[in-house]
Amino acid sequence: MITNSTGLEKNVYMAMEISNKKWKLAFTDMKKRREVNIDARNTGGLKRAIEMAKEKFGIKGACKVKSCYEAGRDGFWIHRMLASIGVENIVVDPASIEVPRRGRRAKTDRLDAEKLLDLLVRHSAHGEKRTWKVARVPDESVEDERRGMRERERLKKETTMHSARIRSLLALHGITTKNLLGVEQIKRLRDWQGRALPAGIYAELEREIMRLKIVREQMEALEGEQEKLLRKPQTRIGMVAAKMAKIKGVGMVRAGVLSEEMLGWRKFKNRRQVGAMAGLSGTPYSSGESHREQGISKAGNRRVRHQMVELAWQWIILQPQSVLSRWYGERFEHGSGRMRKVGIVALARKLLIALWKYVEFDEIPAGAIVKA
């Protein structure tokens, strides 16, 4: 073990500012600093930069290298690559990094790398664990298993986009329709003057209809594959999803999302962590004589949060005899529209905690109907 003059273990700290073409690397040994640029994704250049930093700092022999970078488009492959060469890395939530609030602030890759390096030293060397939020890196198998539901989400958005575009094109000529039409049906449509649609509009409608058909076919195929995986689960994520789907009202798609995004692979110590992960925790404002609630934080997984709010609305209809439905009815059902919405968010948080207890401890939500 290499130690410095104070007898403490000597480490090299490295902050990485990631971009598409260049990576900015900032190093320190708590005394000196060094900054270098390397080509993006150049793993050989990264190794050489680390060894050169050790040499410049006068470190001979092996020592720990601790690094960090902000979560972003590149995902977690950089983290896994760093771990493979013996670097202790953490992936940082960019939204949790403190910034000055007075006036405009300068922003360059060099300044960002220096800021990250300072925070890394505070976090790793001085033990300031609340410096920022560290992202939990999933296993490669878990990350790959999440692709199906996330692709389905994108395809659903594409379906809405193409459908809206078709209706907008028809509206340009005074035509409205509840059901989307096929190419042959479009030919028979007439505009507000009783004339056939112009050739340009018809051609664009035909292309939009073809794209919509492709997206729908892909979505049906993907949903079929996901349903098969949930009916005969082979992984923990699949088993957790199948277990949740037994509760009336949850459904297979929602169970898959909740399992893949959160409950199938994450471990939580208590209910507060569960609520915070979904961004459903409250954010009180209490300063001097001023005390008020600012609403939920929305700082967690938005997919889980959206699914839980939708489930909460369905829960009071499909599970009216459950304790949670009765709690909502007593407190919010006879209130204003705004209060009912506030209550639904509160119910969503309680439901998520109940599902977590069901998955981890086999505690069935009180009064809920569970399929055999």
Helices and strands as residue ranges (DSSP letters): E 11-18, E 22-28, E 33-39, H 43-56, E 64-70, H 77-84, E 88-92, G 94-96, H 109-120, I 121-125, H 140-145, H 147-171, H 183-187, H 199-231, H 236-245, H 252-258, I 259-263, H 271-277, E 282-287, E 290-296, H 302-318, H 323-331, H 337-361
